[in-house]
Amino acid sequence: MPSGIRKSIVALTALLLLMATGASAQQVRTTLDGRTLHFDQPPVMQDGRVLVPLRGIFENLGADVVYDAANRTIKATRGSRVVELTLGSQVARVDGRTLYLDVPAMSVSGRTVVPLRFVSESLGADVTWNAATKTVAIMSPADGVAVGDDDVTPPVASRPEIDTIIHTAYGNVNRVGQVIEVTATGTPGGNASFEIPGVTNRIAMSELRSGVYQGQLAVSSGMRVEDGRLVVHLSRNGRETIREADRAVSIRLDQGGTTGEFELVSVTPQPNAIIGESRPTIHLRFDNSLRAGTVRLTLDGRDVTNQTQIYSNSVTYTPTSNLAFGMHHATISAVDSQGNLVNEQWSFRVDRGVAGGGDPVLFLTNLANGASVPEVFNIQGRTEPYATVRIEAASTRALIPGLIGIADRVLTASGQANASGWFDIQLDASSVPDDSQLDITVTSFSPTTSQTNSVELDVTRR
């Protein structure tokens, strides 16, 4: 089918879907502890998400809600819990902690509506959505006090748990720039960091996925540790747990970082440098002349020697494409004219504000072209930190199998990548018939530039 016709069909289908959504929004029912709630503004659908009236639900849960029209801000208080958000923003604060909404809070017919999941995350209520019956079911927080009591005593938050700590700071850690990785598992949704007491300050760890935290440390000059301690901190809801790794830390730097008398005199970018270039030139200078054919340079595990300029006692390499934000790891090995060997490795960081200078990195981690998916599934991947990720899925219904298909529905969803660039967005395809093909487009919008990047794939709704 010509692309122009297909786009017209998709656009028409999207319009019909929006019309249908608006017509059916009045049919959405809300219950609290099994009791039906009635609002002057019922729940609505936006980008595949159910949006519910904030004031009506929060007040039924015993919260006081105040709206500041001048600043377009809402403040809700229940006991000691304080929830603050702004119309049009995807960022809210709960007791000073930042929460990200799937879609922004907005005003519909003069009433503020928020994503269904926000009710659970902000007040601790158990919230579910039944697509078949179009029912929002809310269960009051289990805090031992009836909803609506004036004197609500919040439960004492439990201390987070650290289950395992794994690190690579042992064995052959002997080079400046060598990267030590620390991985910890435990209670999800916390803030984690690690340190080597007496050697480093706390180093932040990112939550790669639920309950899995990871951080890195590049070995610097003068960093020597023998049977030292590595400690992980995990805090959540104002409480912190500290645990020491079972394995001791050992960092034994070679004198000068070389073997023999062959030394690397200068390195650019320097170890642990933070640079503002997306294609930094790597330059290395040695104190002796190099033996032909012995130089090997790698960047992020890829051998780039054949793109490197090698001179009498120096090596120069400039990447042919933009580097992504974050840490990059390089290694160099060479033999000098006297037969002495040098092996060096180091790391540098490209600042995310200028990284890439073009399309943001975008890749999916849990879906591939041709995959089969259930009626509700998640799309996971990685892109630039805090980038907005939007998903559009057009279903195709076969009129003549294998020959003619017609666009049936367009589903949308959106979310925001976390501080490490990971995203996990749910798509509800329950309205699509079984065995339909979904043409999915995932688009990442950079928070620092106007650039976008997209990934397309076809899956089958089973």
Protein Blocks (a to p, Z undefined) as FASTA:
>chain_A
ZZklmmmmmmmmmmmmmmmmmmmmmmpccdeehiacddfbdcddeehiacddfklmmmmn
opacdddfknopacddehjbccdddehiabdceehiacddfbacddeehiacddfklmmm
mnopacdddfklopacdddddehpaehiabdcdddddddddfbdcdfbehjafbghiacd
ddddddehiacddddehkaccdddddfbghiacddddddehiacehiacdddddeehiac
ddddfbdcdddddehhiahjbdcfbdcddehiacfbfbdcdddddfbdcdehiaccdeeh
iacklmcccdfkbccdddfbdcdehjdddddddddfkopacdddddddddfklgojlacd
dddfkbcehiacdfbdcddddddehiacdddddddddfbghiaccdfbdcdddddddfko
pacddddfklpcehiacddddddddfkbmcdcddddddddZZ
